[in-house]
Amino acid sequence: VCGTGLENATSFHISPDETRYLIGDDGGSLILGSLADGCQKKTIKSAHYSTITRSCFFPSGEVALTTGLDLQIKIWNLQDGSSPRVFKSQKSRITDLVMVERGRNFLSSSLDGTINLWDCASGMCISTFKRSRTVSDGVTALCIAKGESKLQHTKSSYEHGTLGKTLIAGHNSGTVTLFDLGSREEMLNVGGFQSAVVDVLKPSEFNVLISYENG
């Protein structure tokens, strides 16, 4: 079994078909490897200027999305290692990346309190979400669940698959906010344990798991 050669991994993700993995490190390098034999297949050095904090596959498994402490979000072609698109907007550490359906759009969250909805093709930020009461409450984790939408058509021609989705966001304050992804409306705020949310998971249609920094 081959090793990855990385001693300081900072992000990890498995492809949708569970055949490959992505690892980012604290030097900004990105590793693509095989789960079948554990061998390293491709190294993209200096993928980011500094630590890679999140890396994830697109649903196709052929393209990846990464972000780092350089506040950039990049799309990667895993076949040739090229980066056809860079996204920049948020002013503080980017904490999470979530795909919308097939990946024509994705969401990014930041400690500056914003959640951005992006269009992959144009690189445009379609919309920005914030808590209504405390707009600067840092967003630490994201999750998309099924929901109901008041709209029959998307608000922008650049978005795909946003209708009928609920965006669940965890915050530094421990609050969890629910948005209607299609209409952008803030639907609900739920208080937590006075500790920052670390992760939000949707294991089934009727349940949400929330983990907090205090354990």
MITI-520689 format. One record per atom (N, C-alpha, C, CB): residue number from 1; chain; atom name; x, y, z. Coordinates in pm, whole numbers. Atoms other than C-alpha are relative to their C-alpha. Glycine has a CB too. Example, Ala and Ser with C-alpha at 12.3 -4.5 7.8 and 13.67 -1.06 7.14 Angstrom:
// MITI-520689
  num  cadena  atomo      xx      yy      zz
    1       A      N      89    -119       0
    1       A     CA    1230    -450     780
    1       A      C      90     120       0
    1       A     CB     -99       3     125
    2       A      N     -82    -119      -6
    2       A     CA    1367    -106     714
    2       A      C     -77     109      73
    2       A     CB      41      46    -142
This chain:
// MITI-520689
  num  cadena  atomo      xx      yy      zz
    1       A      N      85    -118       0
    1       A     CA       0       0       0
    1       A      C      87     123       0
    1       A     CB     -95       1     121
    2       A      N     -80    -122      10
    2       A     CA     138     339     -95
    2       A      C     -48     104     100
    2       A     CB      -7      56    -142
    3       A      N      37    -111     -88
    3       A     CA     145     635     140
    3       A      C     -24     125     -81
    3       A     CB     109      25     104
    4       A      N      28    -124      70
    4       A     CA      32     985      51
    4       A      C     121      91      -4
    4       A     CB    -116      73      65
    5       A      N    -115     -89      -5
    5       A     CA     363    1146     145
    5       A      C     -29     128      73
    5       A     CB      47      30    -138
    6       A      N      38    -121     -72
    6       A     CA     176    1410     344
    6       A      C       4     -23     149
    6       A     CB    -139      46     -43
    7       A      N      -5       8    -145
    7       A     CA     252    1468     708
    7       A      C     -95     100      65
    7       A     CB     141      23      49
    8       A      N      79    -109     -58
    8       A     CA      38    1776     757
    8       A      C    -129      23     -79
    8       A     CB      83     131       5
    9       A      N     126     -11      73
    9       A     CA    -298    1705     593
    9       A      C     -98      89      76
    9       A     CB     -62    -140     -23
   10       A      N      96     -93     -62
   10       A     CA    -563    1970     658
   10       A      C    -141     -14     -57
   10       A     CB      48     143     -18
   11       A      N     133      24      56
   11       A     CA    -854    1856     438
   11       A      C      -2    -137     -66
   11       A     CB     -40     111    -103
   12       A      N      12     134      56
   12       A     CA    -988    1525     311
   12       A      C    -141     -18     -54
   12       A     CB      32    -109     107
   13       A      N     131      28      57
   13       A     CA   -1272    1414      82
   13       A      C       8    -124     -88
   13       A     CB     -53     121     -81
   14       A      N       9     121      82
   14       A     CA   -1381    1090     -89
   14       A      C     -96      24    -115
   14       A     CB     -46    -122      85
   15       A      N      82     -20     119
   15       A     CA   -1526    1084    -440
   15       A      C    -136     -67      16
   15       A     CB      71     -54    -125
   16       A      N     135      59     -12
   16       A     CA   -1899    1006    -485
   16       A      C      -5    -150     -26
   16       A     CB     -93      69     -95
   17       A      N      -1     144      28
   17       A     CA   -1819     662    -628
   17       A      C      94     -77      94
   17       A     CB      40     -25    -145
   18       A      N     -83      59    -104
   18       A     CA   -1582     597    -335
   18       A      C     122     -74     -55
   18       A     CB     -82     -96      84
   19       A      N    -119      62      58
   19       A     CA   -1284     512    -557
   19       A      C     125      85      18
   19       A     CB     -22     -26    -146
   20       A      N    -115     -89     -10
   20       A     CA   -1061     817    -503
   20       A      C     -13      92     120
   20       A     CB      16      83    -127
   21       A      N       1     -95    -111
   21       A     CA    -963    1064    -235
   21       A      C      76     128     -39
   21       A     CB      63     -64     126
   22       A      N     -70    -127      12
   22       A     CA    -849    1427    -216
   22       A      C      53      39     137
   22       A     CB     -93     111     -57
   23       A      N     -59     -50    -123
   23       A     CA    -612    1557      49
   23       A      C      66     134     -28
   23       A     CB     102    -102      59
   24       A      N     -70    -128       5
   24       A     CA    -501    1916     102
   24       A      C      92      10     120
   24       A     CB     -99     118      -4
   25       A      N     -91     -11    -114
   25       A     CA    -207    2012     324
   25       A      C      25     145      39
   25       A     CB     132     -67     -33
   26       A      N     -22    -135     -53
   26       A     CA     -79    2309     520
   26       A      C      98      80     -83
   26       A     CB      50      -9     142
   27       A      N     -87     -74      91
   27       A     CA     160    2402     241
   27       A      C     -68      41    -128
   27       A     CB     120     -82     -32
   28       A      N      75     -38     119
   28       A     CA    -114    2446     -20
   28       A      C       1    -103    -110
   28       A     CB      53     126     -52
   29       A      N      -2     105     101
   29       A     CA     -57    2117    -205
   29       A      C    -128     -83       5
   29       A     CB     123     -90      18
   30       A      N     120      82      12
   30       A     CA    -344    1899    -328
   30       A      C      40    -136     -57
   30       A     CB    -108      70     -91
   31       A      N     -33     137      40
   31       A     CA    -316    1520    -360
   31       A      C    -126     -72     -45
   31       A     CB      68     -76     115
   32       A      N     106      88      48
   32       A     CA    -542    1296    -570
   32       A      C      53    -142       5
   32       A     CB     -48      39    -145
   33       A      N     -47     137     -14
   33       A     CA    -514     927    -480
   33       A      C    -111    -101     -21
   33       A     CB      62     -20     135
   34       A      N      94     110      22
   34       A     CA    -681     589    -527
   34       A      C     -27     -72     132
   34       A     CB      54     -98    -105
   35       A      N      37      76    -118
   35       A     CA    -873     417    -249
   35       A      C      19    -150     -21
   35       A     CB    -144      29      39
   36       A      N     -16     142      30
   36       A     CA    -831      82    -425
   36       A      C     134     -52      48
   36       A     CB     -16     -26    -150
   37       A      N    -134      46     -40
   37       A     CA    -456      62    -363
   37       A      C      70      98      93
   37       A     CB      85     -23    -122
   38       A      N     -60     -98     -90
   38       A     CA    -393     371    -150
   38       A      C     112      82     -62
   38       A     CB      52     -68     119
   39       A      N    -112     -67      65
   39       A     CA    -147     505    -406
   39       A      C     -35     142     -44
   39       A     CB      45     -81    -120
   40       A      N      12    -138      45
   40       A     CA     -95     868    -488
   40       A      C       2       4    -152
   40       A     CB     113      87      59
   41       A      N      12      -4     146
   41       A     CA    -201     947    -846
   41       A      C      46     134     -59
   41       A     CB    -143     -26     -41
   42       A      N     -34    -132      55
   42       A     CA    -147    1320    -889
   42       A      C      24      98     114
   42       A     CB    -112      52     -93
   43       A      N     -28    -105     -97
   43       A     CA       4    1608    -693
   43       A      C      -6     134     -69
   43       A     CB     139     -21      67
   44       A      N       5    -138      50
   44       A     CA     -86    1971    -757
   44       A      C      67      86     106
   44       A     CB    -148      48     -29
   45       A      N     -74     -82     -96
   45       A     CA     180    2175    -581
   45       A      C     -43     146     -12
   45       A     CB     152     -13     -23
   46       A      N      38    -142      -5
   46       A     CA     100    2532    -475
   46       A      C    -140      21     -58
   46       A     CB     101      86     -76
   47       A      N     140     -18      41
   47       A     CA    -270    2478    -546
   47       A      C     -57     126      63
   47       A     CB     -85    -123      37
   48       A      N      34    -125     -70
   48       A     CA    -317    2756    -290
   48       A      C     128      58      59
   48       A     CB    -107     -25     112
   49       A      N    -118     -67     -54
   49       A     CA     -75    3010    -144
   49       A      C      32     -46     142
   49       A     CB     -19     151      -2
   50       A      N     -21      46    -137
   50       A     CA    -123    2863     204
   50       A      C     -93    -118      27
   50       A     CB     -24     115     103
   51       A      N      74     119     -41
   51       A     CA    -314    2596     399
   51       A      C    -132     -18     -74
   51       A     CB     -27       7     148
   52       A      N     130      36      60
   52       A     CA    -600    2422     214
   52       A      C     -92     -43     114
   52       A     CB      16    -115    -108
   53       A      N      90      27    -112
   53       A     CA    -895    2418     454
   53       A      C    -118     -89     -38
   53       A     CB     -51     129      57
   54       A      N     109      86      46
   54       A     CA   -1160    2241     242
   54       A      C      32     -48    -142
   54       A     CB    -136      76       4
   55       A      N     -11      54     136
   55       A     CA   -1147    2013     -61
   55       A      C    -116     -96     -21
   55       A     CB     138     -73     -23
   56       A      N     112      89      26
   56       A     CA   -1439    1835    -224
   56       A      C     -13     -29    -150
   56       A     CB    -131      61      54
   57       A      N      27      39     137
   57       A     CA   -1527    1645    -541
   57       A      C    -133      57     -46
   57       A     CB       1    -152     -13
   58       A      N     130     -21      63
   58       A     CA   -1801    1752    -779
   58       A      C     -69    -135     -12
   58       A     CB      15      70    -140
   59       A      N      71     128      15
   59       A     CA   -2072    1487    -828
   59       A      C      57     -92    -108
   59       A     CB    -144      25     -29
   60       A      N     -58      81     107
   60       A     CA   -1897    1371   -1147
   60       A      C     125     -75      44
   60       A     CB      33      88    -119
   61       A      N    -123      60     -45
   61       A     CA   -1582    1286    -955
   61       A      C     122      38     -82
   61       A     CB     -14    -146       1
   62       A      N    -109     -39      89
   62       A     CA   -1370    1439   -1234
   62       A      C      50     141      25
   62       A     CB     -44     -13    -143
   63       A      N     -33    -139     -28
   63       A     CA   -1360    1793   -1099
   63       A      C      -6      19     151
   63       A     CB     -99      99     -73
   64       A      N      -5     -24    -144
   64       A     CA   -1278    1927    -753
   64       A      C     -11     149      30
   64       A     CB     129     -58      61
   65       A      N      11    -136     -48
   65       A     CA   -1334    2240    -551
   65       A      C      83      10     128
   65       A     CB    -150      40      25
   66       A      N     -83     -17    -120
   66       A     CA   -1087    2371    -292
   66       A      C      -4     145      47
   66       A     CB     145     -44     -27
   67       A      N     -20    -135     -53
   67       A     CA   -1040    2670     -65
   67       A      C     108      -5     106
   67       A     CB    -132      57      58
   68       A      N    -109      -5     -97
   68       A     CA    -762    2784     165
   68       A      C       4     130      76
   68       A     CB     131     -22     -69
   69       A      N     -15    -121     -80
   69       A     CA    -639    3050     401
   69       A      C      33     122     -85
   69       A     CB     108     -20     103
   70       A      N     -21    -113      91
   70       A     CA    -561    3265      94
   70       A      C    -133      62     -45
   70       A     CB      79     -45    -122
   71       A      N     135     -52      27
   71       A     CA    -942    3326      76
   71       A      C     -43     -16    -145
   71       A     CB      -8     147      38
   72       A      N      40      32     137
   72       A     CA    -961    3187    -277
   72       A      C     -70    -135      -4
   72       A     CB     123       0     -93
   73       A      N      65     127      30
   73       A     CA   -1193    2913    -402
   73       A      C      35     -34    -144
   73       A     CB    -157       8      23
   74       A      N     -45      38     133
   74       A     CA   -1069    2717    -702
   74       A      C     -68    -128     -47
   74       A     CB     151     -17      -2
   75       A      N      44     122      66
   75       A     CA   -1214    2464    -945
   75       A      C     123     -65     -63
   75       A     CB    -111      29    -109
   76       A      N    -113      75      57
   76       A     CA    -970    2190   -1053
   76       A      C     -48    -107     -97
   76       A     CB      84     -63     111
   77       A      N      16     112      92
   77       A     CA    -973    1966   -1358
   77       A      C      99    -107      45
   77       A     CB      24      43    -151
   78       A      N     -88     101     -58
   78       A     CA    -835    1646   -1203
   78       A      C      71     -83    -105
   78       A     CB     -79     -90      90
   79       A      N     -69      72     107
   79       A     CA    -732    1505   -1541
   79       A      C     134      64     -34
   79       A     CB     -88      -7    -124
   80       A      N    -124     -68      39
   80       A     CA    -474    1770   -1625
   80       A      C      56      94     106
   80       A     CB     -24      77    -127
   81       A      N     -49     -85    -109
   81       A     CA    -441    1963   -1297
   81       A      C     -19     148     -21
   81       A     CB     143     -27      21
   82       A      N      22    -142      27
   82       A     CA    -561    2292   -1445
   82       A      C    -111      55      88
   82       A     CB     -34      23    -147
   83       A      N     103     -68     -78
   83       A     CA    -772    2547   -1258
   83       A      C     -67     105     -88
   83       A     CB      61      65     128
   84       A      N      63     -91      95
   84       A     CA   -1017    2709   -1500
   84       A      C     -74     117      64
   84       A     CB     -95     -76     -84
   85       A      N      80    -106     -61
   85       A     CA   -1194    2928   -1244
   85       A      C      44      23     144
   85       A     CB    -149     -36      -5
   86       A      N     -31     -41    -138
   86       A     CA   -1107    3120    -925
   86       A      C    -110      93      48
   86       A     CB     142      69       9
   87       A      N     107     -80     -59
   87       A     CA   -1372    3270    -696
   87       A      C      55      75     121
   87       A     CB    -122     -90      40
   88       A      N     -45     -81    -114
   88       A     CA   -1296    3557    -457
   88       A      C    -106     104      33
   88       A     CB     137      68     -31
   89       A      N      96    -100     -43
   89       A     CA   -1535    3767    -253
   89       A      C       2      18     152
   89       A     CB    -140     -38     -46
   90       A      N      13      -7    -144
   90       A     CA   -1547    3681     116
   90       A      C     129      51      65
   90       A     CB     -36    -136      56
   91       A      N    -109     -77     -58
   91       A     CA   -1324    3881     353
   91       A      C      67     -67     119
   91       A     CB     -52     133      43
   92       A      N     -60      71    -112
   92       A     CA   -1246    3627     624
   92       A      C       3    -149     -33
   92       A     CB     -79      26     132
   93       A      N     -22     143      28
   93       A     CA   -1163    3256     651
   93       A      C    -125     -68     -55
   93       A     CB      46     -71     127
   94       A      N     109      76      60
   94       A     CA   -1381    3039     426
   94       A      C      -6    -136      71
   94       A     CB      19     -18    -157
   95       A      N      11     113     -92
   95       A     CA   -1514    2758     643
   95       A      C     -62    -126     -60
   95       A     CB     -79      40     118
   96       A      N      66     118      55
   96       A     CA   -1724    2527     423
   96       A      C     -37      22    -145
   96       A     CB    -124     -36      82
   97       A      N      42       1     140
   97       A     CA   -1814    2437      64
   97       A      C    -106    -109     -17
   97       A     CB     122     -24     -97
   98       A      N     107      97      21
   98       A     CA   -2138    2264     -41
   98       A      C     -50      11    -144
   98       A     CB    -117      23     101
   99       A      N      52       4     135
   99       A     CA   -2249    2156    -388
   99       A      C    -153       6      -1
   99       A     CB      49    -126     -71
  100       A      N     144       0      23
  100       A     CA   -2602    2225    -514
  100       A      C     -29     -97    -114
  100       A     CB     -54     145     -34
  101       A      N      32     105      97
  101       A     CA   -2730    1913    -693
  101       A      C     122     -43     -82
  101       A     CB    -111      47     -93
  102       A      N    -107      52      86
  102       A     CA   -2503    1836    -993
  102       A      C     126      87      -1
  102       A     CB     -51     -12    -141
  103       A      N    -120     -80     -13
  103       A     CA   -2262    2116    -910
  103       A      C      11     117     -95
  103       A     CB     115     -85     -17
  104       A      N      -6    -121      82
  104       A     CA   -2354    2392   -1152
  104       A      C       6     124      88
  104       A     CB    -120       9     -96
  105       A      N     -13    -102    -103
  105       A     CA   -2383    2602    -838
  105       A      C      60     -63     125
  105       A     CB    -138      66      32
  106       A      N     -45      45    -131
  106       A     CA   -2215    2577    -500
  106       A      C     -11     116      99
  106       A     CB     146     -53      -6
  107       A      N       8     -98    -108
  107       A     CA   -2225    2757    -164
  107       A      C     130       1      77
  107       A     CB    -119     -30      94
  108       A      N    -117     -13     -88
  108       A     CA   -1937    2888      46
  108       A      C     -38      83     120
  108       A     CB     121      63     -76
  109       A      N      27     -76    -122
  109       A     CA   -1947    3010     405
  109       A      C     129      60      53
  109       A     CB     -67     -89     108
  110       A      N    -118     -71     -47
  110       A     CA   -1713    3247     584
  110       A      C     -21      53     142
  110       A     CB      34     115     -94
  111       A      N       6     -59    -134
  111       A     CA   -1628    3379     929
  111       A      C     -37     148      -4
  111       A     CB     134     -16      70
  112       A      N      48    -138       9
  112       A     CA   -1724    3724     796
  112       A      C    -153       8      10
  112       A     CB      46      64    -132
  113       A      N     144       4     -18
  113       A     CA   -2088    3612     841
  113       A      C     -80     -21    -127
  113       A     CB     -45     125      63
  114       A      N      70      14     128
  114       A     CA   -2170    3556     474
  114       A      C      -1    -144     -50
  114       A     CB      65      90    -105
  115       A      N       9     124      78
  115       A     CA   -2284    3259     268
  115       A      C     -24      43    -144
  115       A     CB    -115     -97      53
  116       A      N      13     -39     140
  116       A     CA   -2233    3302    -106
  116       A      C     -49    -116     -86
  116       A     CB     134      52     -53
  117       A      N      45      95     100
  117       A     CA   -2420    3121    -382
  117       A      C      70      35    -130
  117       A     CB    -157       3     -16
  118       A      N     -84     -26     116
  118       A     CA   -2187    3088    -683
  118       A      C     -50     -74    -124
  118       A     CB     144     -40      29
  119       A      N      19      65     129
  119       A     CA   -2230    3008   -1052
  119       A      C     135     -45     -50
  119       A     CB     -70      95    -103
  120       A      N    -130      53      39
  120       A     CA   -1947    2780   -1163
  120       A      C      43      47    -139
  120       A     CB      -5    -152       3
  121       A      N     -36     -32     139
  121       A     CA   -1961    2866   -1533
  121       A      C      53     142     -15
  121       A     CB    -121     -18     -90
  122       A      N     -38    -140      16
  122       A     CA   -1935    3245   -1500
  122       A      C      93      50     110
  122       A     CB    -123      86      -3
  123       A      N     -78     -47    -115
  123       A     CA   -1761    3270   -1161
  123       A      C     -70     108      79
  123       A     CB     132      50     -46
  124       A      N      75    -108     -62
  124       A     CA   -2034    3509   -1050
  124       A      C     -60     -43     134
  124       A     CB    -110      49     -94
  125       A      N      74      20    -125
  125       A     CA   -2166    3538    -696
  125       A      C    -145      41     -25
  125       A     CB      63      83     119
  126       A      N     140     -26      33
  126       A     CA   -2542    3509    -751
  126       A      C     -72      70     114
  126       A     CB     -72    -130     -33
  127       A      N      71     -56    -115
  127       A     CA   -2656    3592    -399
  127       A      C      82     -22     126
  127       A     CB    -140     -63      15
  128       A      N     -67      13    -128
  128       A     CA   -2530    3641     -43
  128       A      C    -103      -8     112
  128       A     CB      97     119      24
  129       A      N      87      20    -115
  129       A     CA   -2704    3514     271
  129       A      C      70      49     126
  129       A     CB     -42    -149      14
  130       A      N     -50     -40    -131
  130       A     CA   -2661    3663     622
  130       A      C    -111     -15     103
  130       A     CB      54     146      -3
  131       A      N      98      -3    -107
  131       A     CA   -2832    3629     958
  131       A      C     -59     140       8
  131       A     CB      63     -41     136
  132       A      N      64    -132      -2
  132       A     CA   -3084    3911     987
  132       A      C      32      78     128
  132       A     CB    -149     -15     -14
  133       A      N     -21     -70    -127
  133       A     CA   -3022    3990    1356
  133       A      C     147      31      26
  133       A     CB     -55     -83     115
  134       A      N    -143     -18     -25
  134       A     CA   -2645    3947    1373
  134       A      C      74     -34    -127
  134       A     CB      49     -89     120
  135       A      N     -54      27     134
  135       A     CA   -2502    3985    1026
  135       A      C     146     -41       4
  135       A     CB     -15     123     -87
  136       A      N    -142      32      -7
  136       A     CA   -2143    3946    1146
  136       A      C      28    -132      70
  136       A     CB      74     110      71
  137       A      N     -18     129     -66
  137       A     CA   -2202    3611    1321
  137       A      C      63     -98     -99
  137       A     CB    -135     -55      54
  138       A      N     -72      84      94
  138       A     CA   -1942    3391    1150
  138       A      C     -71    -130     -30
  138       A     CB     136     -29      53
  139       A      N      62     126      41
  139       A     CA   -2074    3095     952
  139       A      C     110    -106      -4
  139       A     CB     -71      14    -141
  140       A      N    -103     101     -16
  140       A     CA   -1883    2777    1035
  140       A      C     -28    -130     -74
  140       A     CB      18     -30     144
  141       A      N      34     127      67
  141       A     CA   -2071    2493     859
  141       A      C    -129      16     -78
  141       A     CB     -14    -114     103
  142       A      N     117      -6      88
  142       A     CA   -2329    2436     584
  142       A      C     -53    -141     -29
  142       A     CB      34      72    -131
  143       A      N      63     124      42
  143       A     CA   -2576    2166     484
  143       A      C    -124      36     -81
  143       A     CB     -36     -90     124
  144       A      N     120     -21      79
  144       A     CA   -2854    2142     223
  144       A      C     -95    -116      24
  144       A     CB      34      12    -151
  145       A      N     103     102     -23
  145       A     CA   -3179    1957     295
  145       A      C    -119      29     -92
  145       A     CB     -45      -2     149
  146       A      N     122     -21      74
  146       A     CA   -3508    1909     115
  146       A      C     -90      98      74
  146       A     CB     -74    -133     -24
  147       A      N      91     -96     -61
  147       A     CA   -3767    2179     176
  147       A      C    -108      41     -97
  147       A     CB      75     121      49
  148       A      N     104     -55      87
  148       A     CA   -4055    2375      30
  148       A      C      36     144     -34
  148       A     CB    -140      -8      68
  149       A      N     -30    -136      44
  149       A     CA   -4025    2695    -167
  149       A      C    -127      67     -49
  149       A     CB     106      -1    -111
  150       A      N     113     -79      45
  150       A     CA   -4274    2970    -232
  150       A      C       9      33    -149
  150       A     CB     -10     128      81
  151       A      N     -21     -38     139
  151       A     CA   -4126    3027    -576
  151       A      C     -25    -115     -95
  151       A     CB     141      53     -19
  152       A      N      16      98     107
  152       A     CA   -4213    2847    -898
  152       A      C     118       1     -96
  152       A     CB    -130      25     -76
  153       A      N    -114     -17      89
  153       A     CA   -3909    2978   -1084
  153       A      C     116      58      79
  153       A     CB     -36      89    -121
  154       A      N    -117     -52     -69
  154       A     CA   -3554    3055    -976
  154       A      C      10     152     -19
  154       A     CB     127     -69     -51
  155       A      N     -14    -145       4
  155       A     CA   -3465    3417    -904
  155       A      C     104      45    -101
  155       A     CB      35      52     138
  156       A      N    -105     -34      94
  156       A     CA   -3170    3404   -1141
  156       A      C      15    -111    -103
  156       A     CB     133      25      72
  157       A      N     -19     100     106
  157       A     CA   -3106    3229   -1472
  157       A      C     132     -76      19
  157       A     CB      -1      68    -138
  158       A      N    -128      65     -24
  158       A     CA   -2762    3135   -1335
  158       A      C      -8    -110     105
  158       A     CB     101     103      44
  159       A      N       9     102    -106
  159       A     CA   -2894    2904   -1061
  159       A      C     -81    -121     -46
  159       A     CB     -64      61     126
  160       A      N      59     126      42
  160       A     CA   -2994    2541   -1098
  160       A      C     -15     -91     122
  160       A     CB      86     -68    -111
  161       A      N      23      93    -109
  161       A     CA   -3155    2312    -842
  161       A      C     -15      63     136
  161       A     CB     108     -96       5
  162       A      N      14     -66    -130
  162       A     CA   -3210    2571    -570
  162       A      C    -143      -5      55
  162       A     CB      43     144     -11
  163       A      N     138       4     -46
  163       A     CA   -3590    2543    -554
  163       A      C     -25    -128      80
  163       A     CB     -97      10    -118
  164       A      N      32     116     -82
  164       A     CA   -3729    2313    -288
  164       A      C     116     -46      87
  164       A     CB     -43    -112     -87
  165       A      N    -115      33     -84
  165       A     CA   -3406    2326     -85
  165       A      C       3      93     122
  165       A     CB     132      11     -82
  166       A      N     -23     -78    -122
  166       A     CA   -3341    2439     271
  166       A      C     149       4      27
  166       A     CB     -76     -61     122
  167       A      N    -140     -19     -35
  167       A     CA   -2999    2581     353
  167       A      C      11       9     152
  167       A     CB      60     127     -69
  168       A      N     -20       1    -145
  168       A     CA   -2888    2501     709
  168       A      C     142      49      28
  168       A     CB     -23    -144      60
  169       A      N    -130     -61     -28
  169       A     CA   -2604    2715     848
  169       A      C      26       0     150
  169       A     CB       6     143     -55
  170       A      N     -44      -9    -138
  170       A     CA   -2415    2679    1176
  170       A      C      89     122      18
  170       A     CB      73    -128      42
  171       A      N     -71    -126     -23
  171       A     CA   -2260    2987    1336
  171       A      C      97      -7     117
  171       A     CB    -100     111      24
  172       A      N     -95     -13    -110
  172       A     CA   -1981    3093    1571
  172       A      C     -70       9     135
  172       A     CB      87     123     -20
  173       A      N      74     -20    -124
  173       A     CA   -2242    3184    1832
  173       A      C     -68    -127      50
  173       A     CB    -103     107     -20
  174       A      N      73     122     -33
  174       A     CA   -2385    2831    1833
  174       A      C    -139      -4     -61
  174       A     CB     -10     -14     148
  175       A      N     130      -8      65
  175       A     CA   -2696    2945    1647
  175       A      C       0     -81    -130
  175       A     CB     -39     147     -28
  176       A      N      19      66     129
  176       A     CA   -2830    2740    1355
  176       A      C    -112      74     -73
  176       A     CB     -35    -152      18
  177       A      N      96     -76      79
  177       A     CA   -3011    2933    1080
  177       A      C     -46     -81    -120
  177       A     CB      62     134     -46
  178       A      N      57      66     117
  178       A     CA   -3245    2790     815
  178       A      C     -46     105     -99
  178       A     CB    -117     -93      41
  179       A      N      41     -88     109
  179       A     CA   -3289    2967     481
  179       A      C     -72     -82    -106
  179       A     CB     122      74     -60
  180       A      N      55      56     124
  180       A     CA   -3513    2892     185
  180       A      C     101      34    -109
  180       A     CB    -146      59     -33
  181       A      N    -108     -26      95
  181       A     CA   -3237    2852     -73
  181       A      C     -51      68    -126
  181       A     CB      69    -129     -36
  182       A      N      54     -59     123
  182       A     CA   -3463    2942    -366
  182       A      C     -42     144      16
  182       A     CB    -116     -80     -47
  183       A      N      52    -136     -19
  183       A     CA   -3630    3254    -222
  183       A      C      95      90      77
  183       A     CB    -133      -6      72
  184       A      N     -97     -71     -85
  184       A     CA   -3334    3354       6
  184       A      C     -57      41     135
  184       A     CB      51     123     -73
  185       A      N      62     -43    -125
  185       A     CA   -3577    3399     299
  185       A      C      59     -75     119
  185       A     CB    -151     -22      -6
  186       A      N     -41      61    -126
  186       A     CA   -3454    3337     652
  186       A      C    -124     -53      70
  186       A     CB      77     102      90
  187       A      N     122      64     -50
  187       A     CA   -3703    3090     800
  187       A      C       2     -24     151
  187       A     CB     -21    -129     -70
  188       A      N      -4      42    -139
  188       A     CA   -3578    2996    1147
  188       A      C     140      17      57
  188       A     CB     -46    -146      14
  189       A      N    -125      -1     -75
  189       A     CA   -3307    3054    1408
  189       A      C     -16     -86     123
  189       A     CB      42     145      39
  190       A      N       4      88    -116
  190       A     CA   -3233    2791    1670
  190       A      C     125      21      83
  190       A     CB     -14    -149     -43
  191       A      N    -114     -20     -88
  191       A     CA   -3011    2861    1972
  191       A      C      70    -131      30
  191       A     CB     -44      65     129
  192       A      N     -78     120     -27
  192       A     CA   -2734    2619    2064
  192       A      C      53      -4     141
  192       A     CB     113      -9     -96
  193       A      N     -62      22    -131
  193       A     CA   -2494    2550    2348
  193       A      C     103     106      33
  193       A     CB      64    -137       5
  194       A      N     -95    -109     -23
  194       A     CA   -2312    2886    2350
  194       A      C     142     -41     -38
  194       A     CB      -5      44     146
  195       A      N    -128      45      51
  195       A     CA   -2034    2718    2159
  195       A      C     -11      -8    -151
  195       A     CB      42    -138      61
  196       A      N       3      -4     146
  196       A     CA   -1938    2742    1791
  196       A      C     -41    -134     -60
  196       A     CB     135      42     -53
  197       A      N      37     120      74
  197       A     CA   -2096    2494    1553
  197       A      C     121     -45     -82
  197       A     CB    -124      26     -93
  198       A      N    -112      56      75
  198       A     CA   -1830    2264    1404
  198       A      C     -47     -61    -131
  198       A     CB      73    -106      84
  199       A      N      47      66     121
  199       A     CA   -2040    2067    1156
  199       A      C    -151     -17       7
  199       A     CB      69    -136     -19
  200       A      N     144      26      13
  200       A     CA   -2398    2021    1032
  200       A      C     -16    -111    -102
  200       A     CB     -79     129     -42
  201       A      N      17     116      87
  201       A     CA   -2496    1685     882
  201       A      C    -148     -33     -13
  201       A     CB      77    -120      54
  202       A      N     139      39      26
  202       A     CA   -2821    1557     727
  202       A      C      -3    -150     -28
  202       A     CB     -59      81    -120
  203       A      N      -5     145      21
  203       A     CA   -2824    1179     783
  203       A      C    -126     -61     -58
  203       A     CB      30     -66     128
  204       A      N     125      51      55
  204       A     CA   -3191    1135     687
  204       A      C     -93     118     -28
  204       A     CB     -67    -100      98
  205       A      N      93    -106      42
  205       A     CA   -3491    1328     560
  205       A      C     -52      80     119
  205       A     CB    -117     -60     -76
  206       A      N      66     -66    -112
  206       A     CA   -3620    1412     908
  206       A      C      95      37     114
  206       A     CB    -108     -89      53
  207       A      N     -93     -27    -109
  207       A     CA   -3302    1458    1113
  207       A      C     117      86     -46
  207       A     CB      51    -130      57
  208       A      N    -122     -78      21
  208       A     CA   -3013    1703    1139
  208       A      C      90     -25     120
  208       A     CB     -32     152     -18
  209       A      N     -98      16    -107
  209       A     CA   -2698    1635    1340
  209       A      C      88     123       4
  209       A     CB      85    -128     -21
  210       A      N     -80    -120     -17
  210       A     CA   -2512    1936    1481
  210       A      C     109     -29     103
  210       A     CB     -89     121      44
  211       A      N    -110      18     -95
  211       A     CA   -2170    1912    1644
  211       A      C      55     137      40
  211       A     CB     112     -89     -60
  212       A      N     -46    -126     -56
  212       A     CA   -2029    2186    1867
  212       A      C     145      -9      47
  212       A     CB     -91      42     117
  213       A      N    -141      -8     -35
  213       A     CA   -1679    2300    1955
  213       A      C      28     -51     142
  213       A     CB      48     142     -14
  214       A      N     -20      44    -138
  214       A     CA   -1729    2217    2324
  214       A      C     -22    -149      21
  214       A     CB     -93      77      90
  215       A      N      14     144      -8
  215       A     CA   -1787    1851    2243
  215       A      C    -143     -50      11
  215       A     CB      76     -49     115
